[in-house]
């Protein structure tokens, strides 16, 4: 069984996550461009955290997209063509 990370380990994990997320933001979510950060993130964070943060980022991106683009139906008004 894995012990809970101490505060230094948590900080290392969160820093690695932040670096990865920034890289992904800067590279249009191109994971290949951020492989180094991905590896560091996976090395410094417990596996459950990696899963959780990955899901969390997907959720936040989705939420942001909905707020930016709204819930307009695809066949809705697209402006004058």
N, CA and C atoms as a LAMMPS dump frame, in Angstrom:
ITEM: TIMESTEP
0
ITEM: NUMBER OF ATOMS
243
ITEM: BOX BOUNDS ff ff ff
-5.0000000000000000e+02 5.0000000000000000e+02
-5.0000000000000000e+02 5.0000000000000000e+02
-5.0000000000000000e+02 5.0000000000000000e+02
ITEM: ATOMS id mol type element x y z
1 1 1 N 0.835 -1.197 0
2 1 2 C 0 0 0
3 1 3 C 0.879 1.26 0
4 2 1 N 0.471 2.254 -0.746
5 2 2 C 1.269 3.461 -0.852
6 2 3 C 0.925 4.436 0.26
7 3 1 N 1.939 5.04 0.845
8 3 2 C 1.671 6.05 1.877
9 3 3 C 1.344 7.375 1.196
10 4 1 N 0.638 8.217 1.882
11 4 2 C 0.283 9.52 1.335
12 4 3 C 1.555 10.352 1.187
13 5 1 N 1.646 11.117 0.106
14 5 2 C 2.835 11.944 -0.103
15 5 3 C 2.953 13.017 0.974
16 6 1 N 4.181 13.314 1.394
17 6 2 C 4.381 14.414 2.338
18 6 3 C 4.294 15.741 1.595
19 7 1 N 4.409 16.848 2.324
20 7 2 C 4.162 18.141 1.682
21 7 3 C 5.18 18.447 0.58
22 8 1 N 6.429 18.054 0.755
23 8 2 C 7.437 18.294 -0.292
24 8 3 C 7.091 17.489 -1.544
25 9 1 N 6.655 16.255 -1.354
26 9 2 C 6.274 15.404 -2.489
27 9 3 C 5.029 15.945 -3.19
28 10 1 N 4.076 16.417 -2.388
29 10 2 C 2.87 17.011 -2.986
30 10 3 C 3.232 18.229 -3.819
31 11 1 N 4.113 19.073 -3.274
32 11 2 C 4.517 20.269 -4.006
33 11 3 C 5.225 19.885 -5.306
34 12 1 N 6.093 18.879 -5.245
35 12 2 C 6.799 18.421 -6.45
36 12 3 C 5.803 17.924 -7.497
37 13 1 N 4.783 17.208 -7.033
38 13 2 C 3.744 16.698 -7.928
39 13 3 C 2.979 17.857 -8.557
40 14 1 N 2.534 18.8 -7.727
41 14 2 C 1.754 19.924 -8.249
42 14 3 C 2.568 20.778 -9.208
43 15 1 N 3.859 20.985 -8.908
44 15 2 C 4.725 21.745 -9.806
45 15 3 C 4.846 21.033 -11.148
46 16 1 N 5.041 19.708 -11.092
47 16 2 C 5.159 18.922 -12.321
48 16 3 C 3.864 19.017 -13.131
49 17 1 N 2.728 18.937 -12.435
50 17 2 C 1.426 19.067 -13.102
51 17 3 C 1.296 20.436 -13.77
52 18 1 N 1.661 21.486 -13.045
53 18 2 C 1.539 22.842 -13.588
54 18 3 C 2.42 23.033 -14.818
55 19 1 N 3.641 22.488 -14.774
56 19 2 C 4.539 22.59 -15.926
57 19 3 C 3.953 21.852 -17.127
58 20 1 N 3.414 20.658 -16.871
59 20 2 C 2.801 19.883 -17.951
60 20 3 C 1.609 20.633 -18.526
61 21 1 N 0.725 21.126 -17.68
62 21 2 C -0.481 21.811 -18.16
63 21 3 C -0.124 23.06 -18.949
64 22 1 N 0.906 23.784 -18.505
65 22 2 C 1.325 24.973 -19.233
66 22 3 C 1.861 24.573 -20.611
67 23 1 N 2.664 23.516 -20.626
68 23 2 C 3.195 23.017 -21.894
69 23 3 C 2.048 22.623 -22.826
70 24 1 N 1.075 21.891 -22.308
71 24 2 C -0.063 21.468 -23.131
72 24 3 C -0.845 22.677 -23.639
73 25 1 N -1.036 23.679 -22.775
74 25 2 C -1.726 24.897 -23.199
75 25 3 C -0.958 25.579 -24.326
76 26 1 N 0.362 25.649 -24.18
77 26 2 C 1.203 26.33 -25.168
78 26 3 C 1.319 25.551 -26.473
79 27 1 N 1.04 24.243 -26.426
80 27 2 C 1.218 23.393 -27.605
81 27 3 C -0.082 22.772 -28.097
82 28 1 N -1.189 23.454 -27.847
83 28 2 C -2.494 22.952 -28.304
84 28 3 C -2.757 21.51 -27.905
85 29 1 N -2.41 21.172 -26.655
86 29 2 C -2.645 19.817 -26.131
87 29 3 C -1.907 18.729 -26.902
88 30 1 N -0.804 19.079 -27.545
89 30 2 C 0.006 18.074 -28.234
90 30 3 C 0.902 17.384 -27.213
91 31 1 N 0.479 16.185 -26.79
92 31 2 C 1.178 15.453 -25.736
93 31 3 C 2.622 15.141 -26.151
94 32 1 N 2.837 14.867 -27.435
95 32 2 C 4.181 14.532 -27.916
96 32 3 C 5.178 15.659 -27.625
97 33 1 N 4.727 16.906 -27.747
98 33 2 C 5.593 18.057 -27.486
99 33 3 C 5.939 18.184 -26.006
100 34 1 N 5.148 17.538 -25.161
101 34 2 C 5.288 17.721 -23.714
102 34 3 C 5.681 16.423 -23.013
103 35 1 N 6.245 15.487 -23.766
104 35 2 C 6.556 14.163 -23.23
105 35 3 C 7.436 14.247 -21.984
106 36 1 N 8.416 15.157 -22.013
107 36 2 C 9.328 15.302 -20.871
108 36 3 C 8.552 15.685 -19.613
109 37 1 N 7.603 16.627 -19.771
110 37 2 C 6.8 17.068 -18.632
111 37 3 C 5.844 15.967 -18.191
112 38 1 N 5.296 15.231 -19.17
113 38 2 C 4.391 14.119 -18.866
114 38 3 C 5.12 13.066 -18.036
115 39 1 N 6.331 12.731 -18.449
116 39 2 C 7.113 11.722 -17.721
117 39 3 C 7.421 12.18 -16.303
118 40 1 N 7.776 13.454 -16.174
119 40 2 C 8.089 14.006 -14.864
120 40 3 C 6.847 13.99 -13.975
121 41 1 N 5.72 14.379 -14.538
122 41 2 C 4.432 14.376 -13.838
123 41 3 C 4.119 12.971 -13.335
124 42 1 N 4.273 11.977 -14.206
125 42 2 C 3.968 10.599 -13.82
126 42 3 C 4.959 10.074 -12.793
127 43 1 N 6.216 10.545 -12.866
128 43 2 C 7.235 10.091 -11.92
129 43 3 C 7.023 10.71 -10.535
130 44 1 N 6.545 11.953 -10.501
131 44 2 C 6.466 12.678 -9.232
132 44 3 C 5.121 12.583 -8.536
133 45 1 N 4.102 12.066 -9.223
134 45 2 C 2.77 11.984 -8.638
135 45 3 C 2.319 10.535 -8.518
136 46 1 N 1.578 10.228 -7.443
137 46 2 C 0.964 8.903 -7.337
138 46 3 C 0.045 8.654 -8.547
139 47 1 N -0.046 7.408 -8.982
140 47 2 C -0.83 7.06 -10.174
141 47 3 C -2.281 7.556 -10.096
142 48 1 N -2.902 7.433 -8.9
143 48 2 C -4.296 7.891 -8.767
144 48 3 C -4.389 9.396 -9.015
145 49 1 N -3.374 10.131 -8.592
146 49 2 C -3.373 11.576 -8.79
147 49 3 C -3.237 11.91 -10.259
148 50 1 N -2.368 11.169 -10.946
149 50 2 C -2.181 11.395 -12.387
150 50 3 C -3.522 11.23 -13.086
151 51 1 N -4.226 10.15 -12.747
152 51 2 C -5.548 9.895 -13.34
153 51 3 C -6.512 11.03 -13.009
154 52 1 N -6.543 11.395 -11.731
155 52 2 C -7.465 12.438 -11.279
156 52 3 C -7.181 13.764 -11.979
157 53 1 N -5.914 14.192 -11.995
158 53 2 C -5.571 15.483 -12.59
159 53 3 C -5.829 15.498 -14.093
160 54 1 N -5.604 14.363 -14.746
161 54 2 C -5.857 14.281 -16.189
162 54 3 C -7.344 14.453 -16.468
163 55 1 N -8.179 13.758 -15.696
164 55 2 C -9.631 13.909 -15.832
165 55 3 C -10.057 15.333 -15.519
166 56 1 N -9.454 15.893 -14.461
167 56 2 C -9.789 17.243 -14.029
168 56 3 C -9.469 18.251 -15.132
169 57 1 N -8.318 18.085 -15.777
170 57 2 C -7.932 19.017 -16.843
171 57 3 C -8.911 18.905 -18.014
172 58 1 N -9.263 17.677 -18.378
173 58 2 C -10.234 17.483 -19.46
174 58 3 C -11.54 18.183 -19.118
175 59 1 N -11.979 18.037 -17.865
176 59 2 C -13.219 18.664 -17.426
177 59 3 C -13.108 20.186 -17.506
178 60 1 N -12.005 20.741 -17.005
179 60 2 C -11.836 22.194 -17.01
180 60 3 C -11.789 22.735 -18.437
181 61 1 N -11.118 22.002 -19.35
182 61 2 C -11.048 22.425 -20.745
183 61 3 C -12.451 22.415 -21.358
184 62 1 N -13.215 21.361 -21.056
185 62 2 C -14.565 21.223 -21.584
186 62 3 C -15.444 22.362 -21.081
187 63 1 N -15.344 22.64 -19.753
188 63 2 C -16.135 23.691 -19.139
189 63 3 C -15.784 25.048 -19.774
190 64 1 N -14.497 25.284 -19.955
191 64 2 C -14.023 26.535 -20.543
192 64 3 C -14.551 26.679 -21.969
193 65 1 N -14.534 25.587 -22.703
194 65 2 C -15.04 25.587 -24.079
195 65 3 C -16.527 25.923 -24.105
196 66 1 N -17.278 25.326 -23.174
197 66 2 C -18.712 25.594 -23.109
198 66 3 C -18.977 27.061 -22.774
199 67 1 N -18.171 27.624 -21.862
200 67 2 C -18.353 29.018 -21.486
201 67 3 C -17.975 29.947 -22.633
202 68 1 N -16.952 29.56 -23.398
203 68 2 C -16.485 30.387 -24.507
204 68 3 C -17.435 30.287 -25.695
205 69 1 N -17.786 29.041 -26.051
206 69 2 C -18.565 28.817 -27.27
207 69 3 C -20.056 28.703 -27.001
208 70 1 N -20.406 28.485 -25.742
209 70 2 C -21.81 28.35 -25.404
210 70 3 C -22.377 27.011 -25.833
211 71 1 N -23.65 26.847 -25.612
212 71 2 C -24.32 25.582 -25.904
213 71 3 C -25.11 25.66 -27.212
214 72 1 N -24.731 26.562 -28.108
215 72 2 C -25.488 26.72 -29.353
216 72 3 C -25.517 25.406 -30.126
217 73 1 N -26.694 24.996 -30.585
218 73 2 C -26.77 23.759 -31.382
219 73 3 C -26.002 23.921 -32.687
220 74 1 N -25.442 22.841 -33.183
221 74 2 C -24.593 22.882 -34.378
222 74 3 C -25.336 23.475 -35.57
223 75 1 N -26.642 23.187 -35.662
224 75 2 C -27.396 23.698 -36.83
225 75 3 C -28.012 25.066 -36.566
226 76 1 N -27.632 25.668 -35.442
227 76 2 C -28.158 26.989 -35.096
228 76 3 C -27.643 28.068 -36.024
229 77 1 N -28.036 29.306 -35.792
230 77 2 C -27.614 30.41 -36.665
231 77 3 C -26.099 30.544 -36.685
232 78 1 N -25.536 30.62 -37.869
233 78 2 C -24.083 30.74 -38.012
234 78 3 C -23.713 32.129 -38.539
235 79 1 N -24.642 33.03 -38.565
236 79 2 C -24.383 34.348 -39.14
237 79 3 C -24.706 34.318 -40.608
238 80 1 N -24.786 35.461 -41.254
239 80 2 C -25.122 35.533 -42.681
240 80 3 C -24.011 34.909 -43.501
241 81 1 N -24.395 34.076 -44.488
242 81 2 C -23.364 33.463 -45.325
243 81 3 C -23.364 34.107 -46.691
